[in-house]
Amino acid sequence: MHTFDGSCRCGQARVVARGQPLRVGICHCTDCRQESGSAFTFYGVWPADRFEHSGETAEFMGRRFCSRCGSRLFALDEQEAEVKLGALAEAPTSLVPGYELWVKRREPWLRPVAGAEQFDEDRP
């Protein structure tokens, strides 16, 4: 089983996800834009039982980040872990988005990801 591992910028907080994700996406919503400080967020979703984290994290609105350097890392509930794929050590990653959310907020100079489902807002 493939393991995806990564960390925050300072290395204090770490994430590990085992196996292939349930889904991989890009989100252009306002929350994701503000959280990432970029035009979108690139993430993968794994079952919670195939995800581990270590180190000290802080939380804001369900999203976890390193309490030391502020790197955004993941969101976690009882069923799923949403991992910010930019935190992975493997770069470029082999993971490809299967969908894009909130495309009505996508920057006009960004092209849709070829083959990815497009949703004006959230997935149904």
C-alpha positions, 0 to 999 in steps of 0.5 A: 500500500502506497504511503503519502507523507508530508509535513509543515514548513518547519517540520514540527507537524507531520501527516501520513495517509495510506493507500489511494485517496477516495477522491482528489479535488480543487476548490475555488471557494472563498474559504479555500482561497482565503485559507490558502492565500492562493486562487484555489486549494488542492486536496485529497480525501482519505478514510479517517482510519488511513490517516495519522498526524503528529506534532502540535496543530491548531484549529480554525473552523475545522481546519488544522495548521501547524501552531509554530509556522502556520502551514495549512495541513488537514481537516479531520472528522470521524469519517474522512481526512482532507489533506492539503496536497501541497504539504506532501513530500512527494512533488510533483504528486501522482494525484490528479484532481477528479473534480473542481468545486466552486468553478464560478469563482475560478480565476478566468485565466485558469483553465479547467482541469482536463477530464475533471468534473466541474461544479459551480458550487459544492458537489451534490 
